[in-house]
Amino acid sequence: MAAYDLQEQEQIDDLKAWWTRWGGTISTGLLLGAQGTVAGGGRYDGLFEELGGKPTPACGFAIGVERMILLLEAQGKARAAAPDAYVVHAGDKAGAVARHVAETLRDHGASVVLHAGGGSFKSQMKKADASGARLAIIVGDDEAAAGTVAIKHLREGGDQVAVPLADVVARFAALNTGKDEYGSL
């Protein structure tokens, strides 16, 4: 624990006192400055009884994923990898097609973010760009009805191209590796 710059020993002592109440064995884990504990856990043998239940041996732990990422980034040991593609979609039929396309590409080893939460195409494209993805896959109800998706390079520019659903995996692989047998975007 000393390797993670434990600045607030009083807070650790208070935490240990609180945890000791539930069973004695604790682990405060790693600390991240003002953000607090990254991971911790212990035994909670007295907790169930205090809450009105039968005495029950218990243990648990938790890890704050976001805090762990911050800690790793602060140490230069982690970097956020940009996805291969970001799928934007709007419309009921488009949502189903977008989920299918994202799942299919993931099954073929691609790192794909499927937009969640609605919003206009413009706002979704801003998020796609901010994600660092190389390609955007665009699905609207018109594309869904036609059995196509549009693929657009986000880093290299160029026009978006309509791709039949049956050809999405091959075309995506070609565009993502730079070996596009169908012509450039």
Order of alpha helices (4+ residues) and beta strands (2+ residues): alpha-beta-beta-alpha-beta-alpha-beta-alpha-beta-alpha-beta-alpha-beta-beta-alpha
